């Protein structure tokens, strides 16, 4: 009887804590608020930067910052026009290029973006950087880390929020956070990750178009990314992603809508 009540209680908590992803409208679990996860994100990002060699005074370093700001500005304006200002509360956009051979890029909650120099040859140019930047910004806008952390807390029986979880098991809670943001260790819940990657692809295509970057370059970028995979292990950036054919197929489905944004942005310039 107690077990049945516990299950019903858990189902009730999860149902009550459902939210919708801005713009896509997909339902997601949201037990973690921005007020809880953003301080953790900012602390972790600062730690990563302190332990890394930043590339700033180069054309590539400046390009990452330029593209990031351009996309962040376009997305912020777009979100405000559609009444999603609250989704960006507490965001503090930051864009850095880190010297590393890793073919990777990521975005922590709150708009904390990092590119590794290893991905820049595959980007090739500013438009290629915009493909990756749009994708990473989309992860933050869609609150994928908060959703993954919410799922991680539930799977480990920690359903009272981050503060309660920290009090009960701080080490486990920190590990769940690191897995949720995709930094360190293995990403959990790969089915969710692949769903998130497709959603980030679709939103990211719109975001780069809103910023005035031609979305038609995206399929070619992902072809280069896939061709760059060596041996049996793909680059970190592809480790939990859908296969290249599925990805390109979905991007092409999204392309007409994104092209409308692109053409509109060009008229406004």
C-alpha positions, 0 to 999 in steps of 0.5 A: 500500500505504501509503495502504491501511494509513493508511486502515485505521489511521484506521478503527481509530482512529475505531472505537476512539474511538466513544462513546455519547451519555448518555441517547439512546444514539447512537454518536458520535466522541470523540477529544477529552476533557473534560479537553482541551476544557473549559479551551479552553471556559472561556477562550473564554467568559471572553473573550466575557463580557469583550467583552460587556455583561452584563445582570444586575440586571434581571428578565430577567437574573435569570430566565436564571440562575434557569432555568439553575440549576433545569434544571442541578440537575434534570439533574445529579440525573437523570444521577446516578440513572442512573450518568452522573456522569462525563459531568459531571466538570469542569462549571462551570455558568454562565448569563449574559444578554448585551445584543445584538439577536441572536436567539440563545443557546448553550452551550459545553462544561462548561455555559457558557450565554449568552442574548442579549436579542434572544431574550427577547421570543420566549421571553416568559416563564420557560417559554419561557426553559426551552425554550431553556435545556433545548435548550442544556444538552442540547448540553453533556450530549450532548457535541456540541461534542466530537463536532464537534471530533473530526470536524473534527480527523479531516477535517483529518488531526489524529487525535492529540488536541488537544495533538498537534493544537495542536503541529502546527497551533495556528491550525487547531486553534483554528478547529476548536474555535470551529466546534465550539462554534458561536462565530464563523465558519460551523458546519461539517458541517451534516448533523451540526449538524441531527442534533445540533439534533434530539437537543438538542430531544428531550433538552431537552424532557425536561430542562425537564420534569424541572425542572418546566416544562411541555414543552407550551409548546415547540412554540408557542415554535418557532412564534414563533421561526419567525414571527420570522424576517425576509427570507431569513435566519433568526435565528442560532438557526435557521441550521442547525436543521431546518425548523419542521414537522419540529422540531414533529413530533419534539417532539410524538412526544417529548411523552408521555415528557416529560409523564411527567417533568413530572407526576412533578416536580410531584408531588415539589414 
